[in-house]
Amino acid sequence: MTRNETEKFLAGVKDVCLEWYPFFLTALRSGLRKGELIALKWGDIQFGEDHNDSNRYILVQRNYAQGRFTSPKSNRARRVDLSRQLGAELLALREQHLLSAMMAGKASIADDLVFPSHAGTVIKPDNIVPRYKEPALEKAGLRRFRFHVRHTFGSLLIQDGASLTYVKEQMGHSSIQITVDTYGHLIPGADIAWVDRLDSRITPHQDAPRTHQEQSEREEESLQVIEKIWLPPRVSNPDMLIQRQGRYGSSRFQRWDGLTCNLLSFLWFTPVSRTEIASVEQPA
């Protein structure tokens, strides 16, 4: 069901079978399986100090199937977070049960079922759909569907941005693969969004090849200028290493004057063989 259909369904439940409103609200807000809802006891619910206390949860530790209580489907207990709306509804229901228990002389309801039958026994799973759910759907003008309203819980969590890991823990799936297979399709565009984000990282570097090419051209020009420079004997004055600007008569030489001086200073203090010096073209 969609969020809008969920509200319509709950409104239909209030109109048709008001006493079952806490049951269906719990199913939609906790994702418990039908057998887990039937087997839920008051001692399994932690309400917290108040509605702002984040320590609110339902401890799912039993299931009801084939006429007997068993362990949950995953064979392990799990904690399901308790929403403020559901917590307030169950707290009001607990007050009613506490009052009835005190009048009957009971000191605690921790072991009592949260959703018992009118006779106080375990409700029959087969009666839920035809007696309560289908009439509520008809009242709300909604299509019929299987009881697994717990999938609505998982779907709405995903659509609200919950992580698959969180949904896995809340739903009690045995592996993350089950969660992905069941609810992965509800995240349309998630993959393409990550790909689009790569574009913003690539764009700043798209000019890099041109920058490298310009640097190579500048280095080539520098080498062309250096080839025209006369390397004198070591006894010469370093100031004579750079010939007068007018002799070479190019504005490009002015641009590379600083680079040439640095390079020639390095060559001046680097041992050079007579053969290498002789091979350098002498100025005209």
ZIWOWO-V980175 format. One record per residue. RES is the residue in one letter. SS is DSSP state (H for helix, E for strand, C for the rest). PSI is psi as a letter, one per 20 degrees, with the letter a starting at -180 (999 if undefined). OMEGA is omega in radians with two decimals (* if undefined). Layout:
# ZIWOWO-V980175
res;ss;psi;omega
RES;SS;PSI;OMEGA
RES;SS;PSI;OMEGA
This chain:
# ZIWOWO-V980175
res;ss;psi;omega
M;C;q;3.03
T;C;r;3.13
R;H;g;3.13
N;H;g;3.11
E;H;h;3.11
T;H;g;3.13
E;H;h;3.11
K;H;g;3.14
F;H;g;3.14
L;H;h;3.07
A;H;h;3.08
G;H;h;3.10
V;H;g;3.14
K;H;h;-3.13
D;H;h;-3.02
V;H;g;-3.06
C;C;m;-3.02
L;H;h;-3.10
E;H;i;3.13
W;H;j;3.12
Y;H;g;3.11
P;H;h;-3.13
F;H;g;-3.10
F;H;h;3.07
L;H;h;3.10
T;H;g;3.12
A;H;g;-3.08
L;H;h;-3.09
R;H;i;-3.11
S;H;h;-3.13
G;C;j;3.11
L;C;q;3.05
R;C;r;-3.09
K;H;g;3.13
G;H;h;3.11
E;H;h;3.07
L;H;g;-3.13
I;H;h;-3.08
A;C;i;-3.08
L;C;p;3.11
K;E;q;-3.10
W;H;h;3.11
G;H;i;3.14
D;H;i;-3.04
I;E;p;3.06
Q;E;o;-3.07
F;C;i;-3.09
G;C;r;-3.14
E;C;g;3.09
D;C;a;-3.06
H;C;i;3.08
N;C;i;3.12
D;C;p;-3.12
S;C;i;3.13
N;C;m;3.13
R;C;p;-3.11
Y;E;r;3.01
I;E;p;3.09
L;E;o;-3.12
V;E;o;-3.07
Q;C;j;3.08
R;C;r;3.14
N;E;r;3.08
Y;E;o;-3.10
A;E;p;3.09
Q;C;l;3.03
G;C;j;3.12
R;E;q;3.11
F;E;p;-3.14
T;E;a;3.03
S;C;r;3.09
P;C;r;-3.05
K;C;h;-3.12
S;C;j;3.14
N;C;k;3.06
R;C;q;3.12
A;C;q;3.10
R;E;q;3.09
R;E;p;3.09
V;E;p;-3.12
D;E;q;-3.09
L;C;o;-3.14
S;C;q;-3.13
R;H;g;-3.13
Q;H;g;3.13
L;H;h;3.12
G;H;g;3.14
A;H;h;-3.13
E;H;g;-3.14
L;H;h;3.11
L;H;g;3.10
A;H;h;3.11
L;H;h;3.13
R;H;h;3.12
E;H;h;3.11
Q;H;g;3.13
H;H;h;3.12
L;H;g;3.14
L;H;g;3.12
S;H;h;3.14
A;H;g;3.13
M;H;h;3.11
M;H;h;3.11
A;C;i;3.10
G;C;j;3.12
K;C;q;-3.11
A;C;h;-3.08
S;C;q;3.07
I;C;j;-3.07
A;C;h;-3.12
D;C;j;3.14
D;C;q;3.09
L;E;q;3.11
V;C;h;-3.10
F;C;m;3.12
P;C;r;3.06
S;C;r;3.12
H;C;h;3.13
A;C;i;-3.14
G;C;j;-3.14
T;C;a;3.11
V;C;p;3.13
I;C;q;3.13
K;C;p;-3.09
P;H;h;-3.07
D;H;i;-3.11
N;H;i;-3.00
I;H;g;-3.05
V;H;g;-3.06
P;H;h;-3.06
R;H;h;-2.99
Y;H;g;-3.04
K;H;g;-3.09
E;H;g;3.06
P;H;h;3.12
A;H;h;3.09
L;H;g;3.13
E;H;g;3.11
K;H;h;-3.13
A;H;i;-3.13
G;C;k;-3.11
L;C;q;3.11
R;C;q;3.09
R;C;q;3.12
F;C;r;3.12
R;C;r;-3.05
F;C;i;-2.99
H;C;m;3.07
V;C;i;3.09
R;H;h;3.10
H;H;h;3.03
T;H;h;3.10
F;H;g;-3.14
G;H;g;-3.12
S;H;g;-3.12
L;H;h;3.08
L;H;g;3.14
I;H;g;-3.11
Q;H;h;3.10
D;C;i;3.05
G;C;j;3.12
A;C;q;3.14
S;C;q;3.10
L;H;h;3.12
T;H;g;3.12
Y;H;g;3.13
V;H;h;3.11
K;H;g;-3.10
E;H;h;-3.13
Q;H;h;-3.10
M;H;i;-3.13
G;C;k;3.09
H;C;q;-3.12
S;C;h;3.12
S;C;q;3.12
I;H;h;-3.14
Q;H;h;3.11
I;H;g;3.13
T;H;g;-3.14
V;H;g;-3.12
D;H;h;-3.07
T;H;g;-2.99
Y;H;i;-3.11
G;H;h;-3.12
H;H;i;-3.12
L;H;j;3.12
I;C;m;-3.13
P;C;p;3.11
G;C;i;-3.10
A;H;g;-3.12
D;H;g;-3.09
I;H;h;3.08
A;H;h;3.11
W;H;h;3.13
V;H;g;-3.14
D;H;h;3.13
R;H;h;3.10
L;H;h;-3.13
D;H;h;-3.10
S;H;h;3.12
R;H;h;-3.12
I;H;h;-3.02
T;H;g;-3.12
P;C;i;-3.08
H;C;j;-3.09
Q;C;h;3.14
D;C;i;-3.07
A;H;g;-3.13
P;H;h;3.14
R;H;h;3.12
T;H;g;3.11
H;H;h;3.14
Q;H;g;3.11
E;H;h;3.13
Q;H;h;3.12
S;H;h;3.13
E;H;g;3.13
R;H;g;3.13
E;H;h;3.13
E;H;g;3.10
E;H;h;-3.14
S;H;g;-3.14
L;H;h;3.12
Q;H;h;3.11
V;H;g;-3.10
I;H;h;-3.14
E;H;h;-3.12
K;C;i;-3.09
I;C;p;-3.14
W;C;p;3.06
L;C;o;-3.09
P;C;r;3.06
P;C;r;-3.06
R;C;h;-3.08
V;C;i;-3.11
S;C;r;3.09
N;C;p;3.14
P;H;h;-3.14
D;H;h;-3.13
M;H;i;-3.08
L;H;h;3.14
I;C;o;3.13
Q;C;q;-3.10
R;C;q;-3.06
Q;H;g;-3.11
G;H;h;-3.11
R;H;h;-3.11
Y;H;i;2.95
G;C;l;3.10
S;C;p;3.07
S;H;h;3.11
R;H;h;3.12
F;H;h;3.11
Q;H;h;-3.11
R;H;h;-3.05
W;C;j;-3.11
D;H;g;-3.12
G;H;g;-3.14
L;H;h;-3.12
T;H;g;3.12
C;H;g;-3.13
N;H;g;-3.10
L;H;g;-3.13
L;H;h;3.08
S;H;h;3.11
F;H;g;-3.14
L;H;h;-3.12
W;H;h;-3.12
F;C;j;3.10
T;C;p;-3.14
P;C;p;3.12
V;C;p;-3.10
S;C;q;3.12
R;H;h;-3.12
T;H;g;-3.12
E;H;h;-3.14
I;H;g;-3.11
A;H;h;-3.08
S;C;i;-3.12
V;C;p;-3.10
E;C;p;3.13
Q;C;q;3.14
P;C;q;-3.11
A;C;999;*
